[in-house]
Amino acid sequence: MRRKNLAFVAVMILFLVFSGVAFAQAKSTIPRFIEIGTAGTGGAYYPIGIAMADILTNRLKTQATAQVTGGAVENIRLIQEGSVKIALTTTASAYNGLYGHPPFTKPNPRVSGLFSNLTQGVYQIAVRENSNIKSLQDLKGKRVSLGPQGGLGVELSDYVFKAAGFSISDVKATFLSYEESTTMMDDGNLDAVIIQTALPNPALSQLQASGKHFDVISLPEDIIQKVTTEHPYFSPFTIPASMYNTATDIMTLNSTNMAIIDRNLPDEVVYQILKAFMTDIDKIRASHPSAKTFTLEHAWEMPIPLHPGAERYYRELKLIK
């Protein structure tokens, strides 16, 4: 009888050990599909997302894809509903989205940090040549594309216009991709295009390369001060005249871009994902000119909590003290 009991105990121990191993393996299994939310194809997010997808597909043997989305603001919702596992956004949208500040109506607790200081998202107001738009106030009553609905350009335009004493309803607003917007502006069907992307914007660069001309207008200093005071995740930024062959440097606003990840993913999975990205960081840098200064040393600095798996990676490298 004693021998039977001992045998039963031994079997149970082996069962629990192997069950524990299987459970741990299940928790750390890389998902078969990994979706990366980007933005429209005319900005920096999309080519960067493609590079990120290639890294994960090649290094982790998963099927990762870069998905076209409405951009920084919409990507918060896509993470929260589980439509994508990773997404690119801005520090402002990540913070506001996580804690439920406007333009979000409720917290989005599945938003967690992966890496930051990826690129600078610069607010750019391009206007049709000979449109007689010389200042922010001149946009009133004009045909203006604010970029894709759900993008940060729409949100920031709301802040900028209100600081200037008018609103989005005071312009003839449309919400189009950057490529479609610049094409329509070149054809004379739009007066201005508002773009929130890293520099240089591919759609504007394509216009330049084809010999087409456009102007870029600056924001007044007092408007920049009002917006940055009320929304401290934006900061002043200068677009050099050489960027778009403007007569002078352009004064505007920018927001740092970052990658967020689904908080529901297991820690080990996120650790392996981040390790893959940082092992191939040169591929991310080469994906778009704006990402060439992306560094591991500052990747952990962000206004929202890191995913525990990401935090473990940065602590192992002693980047977080």
C-alpha positions as CSV (number, residue, x, y, z in Angstrom):
1,M,0.0,0.0,0.0
2,R,2.8,2.3,0.9
3,R,4.6,1.6,-2.4
4,K,1.3,2.5,-4.3
5,N,1.1,5.8,-2.4
6,L,4.7,6.6,-3.1
7,A,4.2,5.8,-6.8
8,F,1.0,7.9,-6.9
9,V,2.9,10.9,-5.3
10,A,5.7,10.5,-7.8
11,V,3.3,10.5,-10.7
12,M,1.6,13.6,-9.4
13,I,4.9,15.5,-8.9
14,L,5.9,14.6,-12.5
15,F,2.5,15.8,-13.7
16,L,2.8,19.1,-11.9
17,V,6.3,19.7,-13.1
18,F,5.5,19.0,-16.7
19,S,2.3,21.0,-16.5
20,G,4.2,23.9,-15.1
21,V,6.7,23.7,-17.9
22,A,3.9,23.5,-20.5
23,F,2.1,26.5,-18.9
24,A,5.3,28.6,-18.9
25,Q,6.0,27.7,-22.5
26,A,2.4,28.6,-23.4
27,K,2.8,32.0,-21.7
28,S,6.0,32.8,-23.5
29,T,5.0,31.6,-27.0
30,I,5.3,34.3,-29.6
31,P,1.9,34.9,-31.3
32,R,1.5,33.5,-34.7
33,F,0.4,36.9,-36.1
34,I,1.6,40.3,-34.9
35,E,-0.2,43.3,-36.2
36,I,1.6,46.7,-36.1
37,G,-0.6,49.8,-36.3
38,T,1.1,52.6,-38.3
39,A,-0.7,55.5,-40.2
40,G,-1.2,56.5,-43.8
41,T,1.4,55.4,-46.4
42,G,2.5,59.0,-46.9
43,G,4.1,59.5,-43.4
44,A,7.0,58.0,-41.5
45,Y,5.0,55.5,-39.4
46,Y,4.3,53.2,-42.4
47,P,7.9,52.5,-43.6
48,I,9.1,52.3,-40.0
49,G,6.3,49.8,-39.3
50,I,7.3,47.7,-42.3
51,A,10.9,47.5,-41.0
52,M,9.6,46.5,-37.6
53,A,7.4,43.8,-39.1
54,D,10.4,42.4,-41.1
55,I,12.5,42.2,-38.0
56,L,9.9,40.3,-36.1
57,T,9.1,38.0,-39.0
58,N,12.7,37.1,-39.6
59,R,13.9,36.9,-35.9
60,L,10.9,35.5,-34.1
61,K,9.5,33.3,-36.9
62,T,6.1,35.0,-36.7
63,Q,4.0,36.6,-39.3
64,A,4.2,40.3,-38.6
65,T,2.5,42.9,-40.7
66,A,2.4,46.7,-40.8
67,Q,-1.2,47.9,-41.0
68,V,-2.4,51.2,-42.5
69,T,-4.5,53.1,-39.9
70,G,-5.8,56.6,-39.1
71,G,-2.6,57.3,-37.2
72,A,-1.5,58.2,-33.6
73,V,-5.0,58.7,-32.0
74,E,-6.7,55.8,-33.7
75,N,-3.9,53.5,-32.8
76,I,-4.7,53.9,-29.1
77,R,-8.2,52.5,-29.7
78,L,-6.8,49.7,-31.9
79,I,-4.5,48.6,-29.0
80,Q,-7.3,48.8,-26.5
81,E,-9.7,46.6,-28.6
82,G,-7.0,44.1,-29.5
83,S,-7.0,44.8,-33.2
84,V,-3.2,45.3,-33.2
85,K,-0.6,44.2,-30.7
86,I,2.0,46.9,-31.4
87,A,1.4,50.5,-32.6
88,L,3.2,53.7,-33.3
89,T,1.8,56.9,-31.7
90,T,3.0,60.1,-30.0
91,T,3.9,60.6,-26.4
92,A,0.9,62.9,-26.1
93,S,-1.6,60.5,-27.5
94,A,-0.1,57.6,-25.4
95,Y,-0.4,59.6,-22.2
96,N,-3.9,61.0,-22.9
97,G,-5.1,57.7,-24.2
98,L,-3.9,55.6,-21.2
99,Y,-5.4,58.0,-18.7
100,G,-8.6,59.0,-20.6
101,H,-7.8,62.6,-21.2
102,P,-9.3,64.5,-24.2
103,P,-9.7,63.7,-27.0
104,F,-10.3,60.3,-25.4
105,T,-13.5,59.8,-23.4
106,K,-12.2,56.9,-21.1
107,P,-8.9,55.3,-20.0
108,N,-7.3,52.7,-22.3
109,P,-5.5,50.4,-19.8
110,R,-4.1,48.0,-22.4
111,V,-1.7,50.8,-23.6
112,S,1.8,50.3,-22.3
113,G,5.2,51.5,-23.4
114,L,7.7,49.6,-25.6
115,F,10.1,52.3,-26.8
116,S,10.2,56.0,-27.3
117,N,12.2,58.9,-28.9
118,L,11.8,57.2,-32.2
119,T,11.1,60.2,-34.4
120,Q,9.8,63.8,-34.1
121,G,6.3,64.3,-35.4
122,V,6.3,67.8,-36.8
123,Y,3.3,70.0,-37.5
124,Q,3.5,71.3,-41.0
125,I,1.1,73.6,-42.9
126,A,1.7,73.4,-46.6
127,V,-0.2,75.9,-48.8
128,R,-0.7,76.0,-52.5
129,E,1.5,78.4,-54.4
130,N,-0.3,81.7,-55.2
131,S,-3.1,80.8,-52.7
132,N,-2.6,84.2,-50.8
133,I,-2.3,82.2,-47.5
134,K,0.5,83.9,-45.6
135,S,-0.5,83.3,-42.0
136,L,-2.6,81.0,-39.8
137,Q,-5.5,83.4,-39.8
138,D,-5.6,83.2,-43.6
139,L,-6.8,79.6,-43.4
140,K,-10.3,80.7,-42.4
141,G,-12.8,79.9,-45.1
142,K,-10.2,78.0,-47.2
143,R,-10.3,74.4,-48.3
144,V,-8.0,72.6,-45.9
145,S,-7.2,68.9,-45.5
146,L,-6.3,68.1,-41.9
147,G,-4.9,64.7,-42.7
148,P,-6.6,61.3,-41.9
149,Q,-9.3,61.3,-39.4
150,G,-8.0,59.9,-36.1
151,G,-4.5,61.3,-36.7
152,L,-2.7,63.7,-34.4
153,G,-2.8,66.4,-37.0
154,V,-6.5,66.8,-36.4
155,E,-6.1,67.0,-32.7
156,L,-3.2,69.5,-32.8
157,S,-5.1,71.6,-35.4
158,D,-7.9,71.9,-32.9
159,Y,-5.5,73.2,-30.3
160,V,-3.7,75.5,-32.7
161,F,-6.9,77.0,-34.2
162,K,-8.5,77.6,-30.8
163,A,-5.3,79.3,-29.6
164,A,-5.6,81.6,-32.6
165,G,-9.2,82.4,-31.9
166,F,-11.1,80.2,-34.4
167,S,-12.0,76.6,-34.8
168,I,-11.9,73.7,-37.3
169,S,-15.5,74.6,-38.3
170,D,-14.1,78.0,-39.6
171,V,-12.2,76.2,-42.4
172,K,-13.6,74.0,-45.2
173,A,-12.1,70.9,-43.7
174,T,-11.6,67.5,-45.3
175,F,-9.8,64.4,-43.8
176,L,-7.7,62.8,-46.5
177,S,-4.5,60.8,-46.7
178,Y,-1.4,62.9,-47.1
179,E,-0.8,61.7,-50.7
180,E,-4.3,62.4,-51.8
181,S,-4.2,65.8,-50.0
182,T,-1.0,66.9,-51.7
183,T,-2.3,65.7,-55.1
184,M,-5.5,67.7,-54.7
185,M,-3.6,70.8,-53.6
186,D,-1.4,70.5,-56.6
187,D,-4.4,70.2,-58.8
188,G,-6.0,73.3,-57.3
189,N,-8.7,71.5,-55.4
190,L,-7.3,72.3,-52.0
191,D,-5.8,75.4,-50.6
192,A,-3.8,73.9,-47.8
193,V,-2.7,70.6,-46.3
194,I,-1.9,70.1,-42.7
195,I,0.6,67.3,-42.0
196,Q,1.8,65.8,-38.7
197,T,4.7,63.5,-39.5
198,A,8.4,63.2,-39.2
199,L,10.6,65.3,-41.6
200,P,10.7,65.2,-44.5
201,N,7.1,64.2,-45.3
202,P,7.2,61.8,-48.3
203,A,4.2,63.3,-49.9
204,L,5.7,66.8,-49.8
205,S,9.1,65.5,-50.9
206,Q,7.4,63.8,-53.9
207,L,5.9,67.2,-54.9
208,Q,9.3,68.8,-54.7
209,A,10.9,66.0,-56.7
210,S,8.4,66.6,-59.5
211,G,9.2,70.3,-59.7
212,K,6.0,71.4,-58.1
213,H,6.0,74.5,-55.8
214,F,4.3,75.1,-52.5
215,D,4.8,77.3,-49.4
216,V,4.9,76.4,-45.7
217,I,3.7,78.9,-43.1
218,S,5.0,79.4,-39.6
219,L,3.0,79.5,-36.4
220,P,3.1,82.8,-34.4
221,E,5.2,82.7,-31.3
222,D,2.3,83.4,-29.0
223,I,0.3,80.5,-30.5
224,I,3.2,78.2,-29.9
225,Q,3.5,79.3,-26.3
226,K,-0.3,78.9,-25.6
227,V,-0.4,75.4,-27.0
228,T,2.8,74.2,-25.2
229,T,1.6,75.7,-22.0
230,E,-1.8,73.9,-22.1
231,H,-0.4,70.7,-23.7
232,P,3.2,70.2,-22.4
233,Y,3.8,67.1,-24.5
234,F,4.2,69.4,-27.5
235,S,7.3,71.5,-27.9
236,P,8.5,74.3,-30.2
237,F,10.3,73.2,-33.3
238,T,12.1,74.8,-36.3
239,I,11.9,73.4,-39.8
240,P,15.1,74.5,-41.6
241,A,14.5,76.5,-44.8
242,S,16.6,73.9,-46.6
243,M,14.0,71.2,-45.9
244,Y,11.4,72.4,-48.3
245,N,13.3,75.3,-50.0
246,T,11.3,77.9,-48.1
247,A,12.5,81.5,-47.9
248,T,13.0,81.3,-44.1
249,D,13.0,78.8,-41.3
250,I,9.5,77.7,-40.3
251,M,8.5,77.9,-36.6
252,T,6.1,75.2,-35.6
253,L,5.3,72.4,-33.0
254,N,6.4,68.8,-32.6
255,S,5.7,65.7,-30.6
256,T,8.0,62.8,-30.0
257,N,6.8,59.5,-31.5
258,M,6.9,56.1,-29.7
259,A,5.9,52.5,-29.9
260,I,3.2,51.1,-27.6
261,I,2.3,47.4,-27.0
262,D,-0.7,45.5,-25.7
263,R,-0.4,45.3,-21.9
264,N,-2.1,41.9,-22.0
265,L,0.8,40.2,-23.8
266,P,3.0,38.0,-21.6
267,D,6.2,39.6,-20.2
268,E,8.5,37.1,-21.9
269,V,6.9,37.7,-25.2
270,V,7.3,41.5,-24.9
271,Y,10.9,41.0,-23.8
272,Q,11.7,38.9,-26.9
273,I,9.9,41.4,-29.2
274,L,11.9,44.4,-27.8
275,K,15.1,42.4,-27.9
276,A,14.5,41.6,-31.6
277,F,13.9,45.3,-32.4
278,M,17.0,46.5,-30.5
279,T,19.2,43.8,-32.0
280,D,18.2,45.1,-35.4
281,I,18.0,48.8,-34.5
282,D,19.9,49.8,-37.6
283,K,17.1,48.5,-39.8
284,I,14.6,50.7,-38.0
285,R,17.0,53.7,-38.3
286,A,17.4,53.1,-42.1
287,S,13.6,52.8,-42.7
288,H,13.0,56.5,-42.8
289,P,15.3,59.6,-42.6
290,S,13.6,60.8,-39.4
291,A,14.5,57.7,-37.5
292,K,18.3,57.9,-38.1
293,T,18.9,59.3,-34.6
294,F,16.9,56.7,-32.8
295,T,19.0,55.2,-29.9
296,L,18.7,52.5,-27.4
297,E,20.0,54.7,-24.6
298,H,16.9,57.0,-24.7
299,A,14.3,54.4,-25.9
300,W,13.0,53.8,-22.4
301,E,12.2,57.5,-21.6
302,M,8.5,58.0,-21.9
303,P,5.5,59.5,-20.0
304,I,3.7,56.2,-19.5
305,P,4.6,53.0,-17.7
306,L,6.7,50.5,-19.6
307,H,5.3,47.0,-20.2
308,P,7.0,44.8,-17.5
309,G,8.6,42.8,-20.2
310,A,10.2,45.9,-21.7
311,E,11.2,47.2,-18.3
312,R,13.0,44.0,-17.7
313,Y,15.0,44.3,-20.9
314,Y,16.1,47.9,-20.2
315,R,17.0,47.0,-16.6
316,E,19.2,44.1,-17.7
317,L,21.1,46.6,-19.9
318,K,21.4,48.9,-16.9
319,L,19.7,51.7,-18.8
320,I,17.1,52.1,-16.0
321,K,18.9,52.4,-12.6
